[in-house]
Amino acid sequence: MRDNGHGDRETGTTEFKKPVHVFWHDDGNGFGDEPKEHGAGAVPADRAAVPADRAAIAAGGGRDREEAPPRKAERAPEHDKPGSDAPIGRADAAVKAEGGLRRADHQGEWFAEDEPDETPRSASSMDADEVSGQRVAAQENAEESLPVRRVAERPDAGELAGEPPGEPIAAHRKPGREAKGAKETDAKKDPVPIPASLDGFKRKLEEEVGYKTSFDIVLREMTFGDRRVAFFFFNGFAKDTILTEVLKRLTYLQAEDYRAASFHDFFRLYVPAIQVVEEQDWDNMMTDVLSGGTAMFVEGDDKVLLIDAKAFPSRNPEEPTLERVVRGARDGFVETMLVNVTLVRRRLRDKQLRYEILRVGERTQTDICIAYIDDIVDKEMLESMKDKIKQVKVDGLPLADKQLEEATVQRGWNPFPLVRYSERPDTVAVHLMEGNIAIFVDTTPSVMILPTTFFDLLQHAEENRQTPFIGTYLRWVRFFGVIASLFLLPLWFLFTLRPELKPPGLGFIGAQQAGHLPMVAQFILAEVGVDLMRMAAIHTPTPLATAMSLIAAILIGDIAVKTGLFVNEVVLYMAISAIGMFATPSYELGLANRIIRLVLIIAVALFEVPGFVVATTFFFVMLCMQRSFNRPYMWPLVPFDAKGMLGILLRVPVLQNRKRPNYLKAQQRDKMPN
């Protein structure tokens, strides 16, 4: 059916091979004014290639449109001028972004082009005389022959189509053609509708979440005017002060206000909360409420209002036990993720700092935050990390960051840590400024920093709290302790087995007397004994920790030597190695070094010198082959970087440390502003 230009309609069959853009002002009766030149409703001459003979159109079925491929109309200059009389919203940039939408009939449906011509077209080239009175409508049975796909929820759809704002814009496409992103949309789970009645809402809660079975589930029912309202929340998560203010505000309204109130009025006017969003998917509502939010249900609507009124059980920030400093901040991360990201934001007042939230776990729905500085971080590494987290398919992450590390890093049986953990906000802020990525996981006070290197795990915040000279000294002492924890016991054991290998000045090294147990058995028992005492210290209450230390040091150590179970030198060197392990800033690296030390001792006992050399070489090559998120684990030693190695050996002053590490591939290498 098409308009003949005189207000009447003609019936004919039209075959649409290329959509034609026709815009006109709707007068409310389905017929519009003539297209205007230079206005948003004007039509380009090459687009409106409609012959004057209407009969030819009916007979040819619109085949002559192949001669004029459709072009997008640019926005007319009059739209940018204040007080312009041109119709608003007829050919704006939003229409162009929708792929060249065109009007099909006076009912307000819009159709998207399959292959729009991207050639720009100026409004001044439009010739209204050629198309005066010529309007083209779609077939009346177009909906039956062409599939309909919803493509957008445009705020100006009502203005364009003569319908209320927020109405969907339909897009007709030929069979076999899919809109951009259709595969992603089809892959997503269909939304679960929310019951419109309060009784149905309560029944669904009883079936799915255990309402009236779990005592901490609360459904506060109230009636305001003639509208039944219910607040759904968990008792331990709700912040009663905010919800009380919401209820107080609603009770002030009169009955006639409720009768005329719509769901949007509750959202915009009647709920005095800072963070309120609308939700019409049942699963999303349940996830938000299980995360601590509150859902406000108004009977008669298929949506709910999600009110961010959360009060998680949490503790105050305290100094971390594993990263203590003599001078410096005493605040550390806690189990609440929002507090942790705020502690970092307080130190990094950078507008480029980004916090992206994800959820992992079908049952736990654990919140995970990826933090980075947008103009510094390597975007390729960032996207790779996001993809790895999104691909994690598990029931849940009740152990938080450790389970996430195993699911993303996939290091297998490698004992060495490939990420760094920190409980200090200042340490995380420093690494973010270097170009690292920080991952916050809810319910844990530690933050993952990645990528990392072996030498990053040996650095501590105390070094940067002292002068460069003292910081360098502390760093070297720590390096010596780590090296001693690895090689002191195996070398002493080797010199005991092969005394001829000892240098002339070290003749005193070696066992002065033999014990009742073989030397390798003494080492293994000492290693297991130190681990046993460490675990006992963790599980021992604080008032009893001192007593346990005295028992371990005096009774076990002294009596074991006097009875001949251990040699004095074994206890001495084991104590030095244990101190070096405890001096390692990374707890995970200290445990890995202990395993390497034990393997070296066994290799020396079996093969002596060849065993020590082969085992040491094997572990060094293994470390050189490791990569932390596609970054060399032994940088700057392998591959060798002179400036990077200097920064590891020396605590460089702040003003001289002008470059970021090479292995991070930061977008901005220079730390100093121009």
MOTA-V639640 format. One record per residue. N is the residue number from 1. PHI is phi in radians with two decimals (none if undefined). Layout:
BEGIN
n & phi
N & PHI
N & PHI
END
This chain:
BEGIN
n & phi
1 & none
2 & -2.48
3 & -1.44
4 & -1.61
5 & 1.61
6 & -2.10
7 & 1.58
8 & -1.62
9 & -2.12
10 & -1.98
11 & -1.84
12 & -2.88
13 & -1.77
14 & -2.15
15 & -1.74
16 & -1.61
17 & -1.71
18 & -2.38
19 & -1.20
20 & -2.02
21 & -1.48
22 & -2.32
23 & -2.13
24 & -2.64
25 & -1.42
26 & -1.47
27 & -1.63
28 & 1.62
29 & -1.92
30 & 1.60
31 & -2.06
32 & -2.15
33 & -1.26
34 & -1.22
35 & -1.02
36 & -1.84
37 & -1.28
38 & 1.16
39 & -1.70
40 & -1.19
41 & -1.57
42 & -1.23
43 & -2.10
44 & -1.09
45 & -1.14
46 & -1.29
47 & -1.42
48 & -1.62
49 & -1.44
50 & -1.91
51 & -1.19
52 & -1.21
53 & -1.38
54 & -1.17
55 & -1.11
56 & -1.13
57 & -1.15
58 & -1.10
59 & -1.30
60 & -1.45
61 & 1.16
62 & 1.40
63 & -1.22
64 & -1.21
65 & -1.30
66 & -1.12
67 & -1.28
68 & -2.26
69 & -1.14
70 & -1.21
71 & -2.26
72 & -1.40
73 & -1.55
74 & -1.30
75 & -1.19
76 & -1.19
77 & -1.05
78 & -1.12
79 & -1.20
80 & -1.50
81 & -1.68
82 & -1.11
83 & 1.32
84 & -1.20
85 & -1.56
86 & -1.16
87 & -1.05
88 & -1.52
89 & 1.45
90 & -1.52
91 & -2.51
92 & -1.38
93 & -1.16
94 & -1.14
95 & -1.13
96 & -1.14
97 & -1.18
98 & -1.36
99 & 1.62
100 & 1.38
101 & -1.31
102 & -2.29
103 & -1.40
104 & -1.75
105 & -2.67
106 & -1.34
107 & -1.42
108 & 1.72
109 & -1.46
110 & -2.16
111 & -2.15
112 & -1.78
113 & -1.24
114 & -1.38
115 & -2.31
116 & -1.20
117 & -1.46
118 & -1.49
119 & -1.16
120 & -1.16
121 & -2.35
122 & -1.40
123 & -1.20
124 & -1.23
125 & -1.50
126 & -1.32
127 & -2.00
128 & -1.28
129 & -1.16
130 & -1.27
131 & -2.08
132 & -1.10
133 & 1.37
134 & -1.85
135 & -2.28
136 & -2.04
137 & -1.98
138 & -1.40
139 & -1.12
140 & -1.17
141 & -1.78
142 & -1.14
143 & -1.18
144 & -1.41
145 & -1.61
146 & -2.11
147 & -1.23
148 & -1.83
149 & -2.31
150 & -1.36
151 & -2.00
152 & -2.85
153 & -2.08
154 & -1.64
155 & -1.12
156 & -1.76
157 & -1.12
158 & -1.15
159 & -1.20
160 & -1.34
161 & -1.77
162 & 1.30
163 & -2.15
164 & -1.08
165 & -1.05
166 & 1.59
167 & -1.23
168 & -1.23
169 & -1.77
170 & -1.56
171 & -2.27
172 & -1.67
173 & -2.28
174 & -1.20
175 & -1.03
176 & 1.60
177 & -1.74
178 & -2.11
179 & -1.23
180 & -1.11
181 & 1.44
182 & -1.17
183 & -1.11
184 & -1.13
185 & -1.17
186 & -1.17
187 & -1.26
188 & -1.28
189 & -1.28
190 & -1.14
191 & -1.15
192 & -1.61
193 & -1.19
194 & -1.67
195 & -1.01
196 & -1.45
197 & -1.75
198 & -1.18
199 & -1.12
200 & -1.14
201 & -1.10
202 & -1.19
203 & -1.10
204 & -1.18
205 & -1.15
206 & -1.12
207 & -1.31
208 & -1.72
209 & -1.88
210 & 1.47
211 & -1.09
212 & 1.31
213 & -1.90
214 & -1.44
215 & -1.27
216 & -1.53
217 & -1.57
218 & -2.10
219 & -2.21
220 & -1.53
221 & -1.74
222 & -2.53
223 & -2.19
224 & -1.99
225 & 1.17
226 & -1.95
227 & -1.86
228 & -1.48
229 & -2.20
230 & -2.37
231 & -1.94
232 & -1.94
233 & -2.78
234 & -1.76
235 & -1.05
236 & -1.36
237 & -1.78
238 & -1.29
239 & -1.70
240 & -1.16
241 & -1.13
242 & -1.20
243 & -1.15
244 & -1.13
245 & -1.14
246 & -1.12
247 & -1.12
248 & -1.11
249 & -1.14
250 & -1.19
251 & -1.24
252 & -1.32
253 & -1.32
254 & -1.53
255 & -1.08
256 & -1.20
257 & -1.16
258 & -1.26
259 & -1.12
260 & -1.58
261 & -1.29
262 & -1.84
263 & -1.10
264 & -1.16
265 & -1.16
266 & -1.07
267 & -1.21
268 & -1.61
269 & -2.11
270 & -1.74
271 & -1.90
272 & -1.48
273 & -2.15
274 & -1.27
275 & -1.95
276 & -2.36
277 & -2.33
278 & -1.58
279 & -2.52
280 & -2.14
281 & -1.82
282 & -1.09
283 & -1.13
284 & -1.12
285 & -1.09
286 & -1.10
287 & -1.10
288 & -1.16
289 & -1.19
290 & -1.15
291 & -1.51
292 & 2.04
293 & -1.40
294 & -2.23
295 & -1.83
296 & -1.83
297 & -1.85
298 & -1.99
299 & -1.10
300 & 1.76
301 & -2.07
302 & -1.67
303 & -2.26
304 & -2.29
305 & -1.76
306 & -1.69
307 & -1.78
308 & -1.44
309 & -2.12
310 & -1.85
311 & -2.50
312 & -1.29
313 & -1.15
314 & -2.62
315 & -1.97
316 & -1.34
317 & -1.05
318 & -2.24
319 & -1.17
320 & -1.11
321 & -1.36
322 & -1.62
323 & -2.29
324 & -1.29
325 & -2.31
326 & -1.28
327 & -2.15
328 & 2.47
329 & -1.18
330 & -1.89
331 & -1.62
332 & -2.29
333 & -1.20
334 & -2.16
335 & -1.44
336 & -1.70
337 & -1.15
338 & -1.09
339 & -1.14
340 & -1.15
341 & -1.18
342 & -1.21
343 & -1.09
344 & -1.29
345 & -1.07
346 & -1.12
347 & -1.60
348 & -2.05
349 & -1.54
350 & -1.88
351 & -1.21
352 & -1.55
353 & -1.25
354 & -2.11
355 & -2.16
356 & -1.86
357 & -1.80
358 & -2.35
359 & -2.27
360 & -2.25
361 & 1.89
362 & -1.14
363 & -1.76
364 & -1.40
365 & 0.86
366 & -1.24
367 & -1.37
368 & -2.25
369 & -1.99
370 & -1.79
371 & -1.93
372 & -2.86
373 & -1.79
374 & -1.08
375 & -1.62
376 & -2.07
377 & -1.15
378 & -1.29
379 & -1.15
380 & -1.13
381 & -1.14
382 & -1.11
383 & -1.14
384 & -1.10
385 & -1.17
386 & -1.07
387 & -1.10
388 & -1.13
389 & -1.21
390 & -1.17
391 & -1.48
392 & -1.26
393 & -2.11
394 & -2.40
395 & -1.15
396 & -3.13
397 & -2.18
398 & -1.15
399 & -1.64
400 & 1.03
401 & -1.13
402 & -1.14
403 & -1.17
404 & -1.14
405 & -1.08
406 & -1.14
407 & -1.34
408 & -1.81
409 & -1.32
410 & 0.95
411 & -1.56
412 & 1.19
413 & -1.70
414 & -1.18
415 & -1.34
416 & -1.45
417 & -1.28
418 & -1.83
419 & -2.31
420 & -1.89
421 & -1.86
422 & -2.54
423 & -1.97
424 & -1.89
425 & -1.12
426 & -1.19
427 & -1.13
428 & -1.13
429 & -1.10
430 & -1.11
431 & -1.20
432 & -1.11
433 & -1.24
434 & -1.34
435 & 2.08
436 & -1.37
437 & -1.99
438 & -1.96
439 & -2.08
440 & -1.68
441 & -2.09
442 & -1.08
443 & 1.34
444 & -2.36
445 & -1.55
446 & -1.94
447 & -2.09
448 & -1.48
449 & -2.03
450 & -2.57
451 & -1.27
452 & -2.41
453 & -2.20
454 & -1.05
455 & -1.39
456 & -1.11
457 & -1.26
458 & -1.72
459 & -1.72
460 & -2.35
461 & -1.15
462 & -1.08
463 & -1.10
464 & -1.52
465 & -1.59
466 & -1.95
467 & -1.15
468 & -0.98
469 & -1.17
470 & -1.15
471 & -1.08
472 & -1.15
473 & -1.07
474 & -1.09
475 & -1.18
476 & -1.18
477 & -1.07
478 & -1.15
479 & -1.04
480 & -1.09
481 & -1.13
482 & -1.19
483 & -1.12
484 & -1.13
485 & -1.14
486 & -1.54
487 & -1.98
488 & -1.12
489 & -1.14
490 & -1.06
491 & -1.18
492 & -1.08
493 & -1.10
494 & -1.13
495 & -1.18
496 & -1.23
497 & -1.33
498 & -2.17
499 & -1.06
500 & -1.17
501 & -1.44
502 & -1.27
503 & -1.10
504 & -1.05
505 & -1.40
506 & -2.02
507 & -1.18
508 & -1.32
509 & -1.30
510 & 2.27
511 & -1.26
512 & -1.37
513 & -2.54
514 & -1.61
515 & -1.61
516 & -1.31
517 & -1.82
518 & -1.02
519 & -1.07
520 & -1.15
521 & -1.15
522 & -1.10
523 & -1.10
524 & -1.14
525 & -1.13
526 & -1.14
527 & -1.08
528 & -1.13
529 & -1.12
530 & -1.13
531 & -1.11
532 & -1.13
533 & -1.17
534 & -1.13
535 & -1.15
536 & -1.15
537 & -1.16
538 & -1.18
539 & -1.57
540 & -1.48
541 & -1.01
542 & -0.99
543 & -1.08
544 & -1.71
545 & -1.13
546 & -1.13
547 & -1.10
548 & -1.15
549 & -1.10
550 & -1.12
551 & -1.10
552 & -1.16
553 & -1.35
554 & -1.52
555 & -1.24
556 & -1.19
557 & -1.14
558 & -1.18
559 & -1.20
560 & -1.11
561 & -1.27
562 & -1.17
563 & -1.40
564 & 1.55
565 & -1.22
566 & -2.18
567 & -1.60
568 & -0.98
569 & -1.13
570 & -1.10
571 & -1.12
572 & -1.11
573 & -1.24
574 & -1.14
575 & -1.12
576 & -1.13
577 & -1.12
578 & -1.14
579 & -1.12
580 & -1.08
581 & -1.18
582 & -1.22
583 & -1.38
584 & -1.23
585 & -1.04
586 & -1.54
587 & -1.12
588 & -1.14
589 & -1.18
590 & -1.09
591 & -1.17
592 & -1.13
593 & -1.10
594 & -1.14
595 & -1.12
596 & -1.11
597 & -1.09
598 & -1.13
599 & -1.15
600 & -1.11
601 & -1.11
602 & -1.15
603 & -1.13
604 & -1.17
605 & -1.12
606 & -1.54
607 & -2.19
608 & 1.01
609 & -1.11
610 & -1.02
611 & -1.12
612 & -1.13
613 & -1.17
614 & -1.16
615 & -1.14
616 & -1.12
617 & -1.12
618 & -1.07
619 & -1.22
620 & -1.16
621 & -1.12
622 & -1.09
623 & -1.17
624 & -1.19
625 & -1.47
626 & -1.26
627 & -2.38
628 & -1.78
629 & 0.93
630 & 1.13
631 & -2.14
632 & -1.09
633 & -1.26
634 & -1.74
635 & -1.11
636 & -1.70
637 & -1.33
638 & -2.36
639 & -1.21
640 & -1.31
641 & -2.29
642 & -1.09
643 & -1.16
644 & -1.13
645 & -1.17
646 & -1.12
647 & -1.21
648 & -1.41
649 & -1.32
650 & -2.08
651 & -1.52
652 & -1.22
653 & -1.01
654 & -1.07
655 & -1.25
656 & -1.68
657 & -1.60
658 & -1.76
659 & -2.08
660 & -1.47
661 & -1.04
662 & -1.16
663 & -1.19
664 & -1.39
665 & 0.94
666 & -1.19
667 & -1.17
668 & -2.08
669 & -1.32
670 & -1.44
671 & -1.40
672 & -1.43
673 & -1.19
674 & -1.20
END
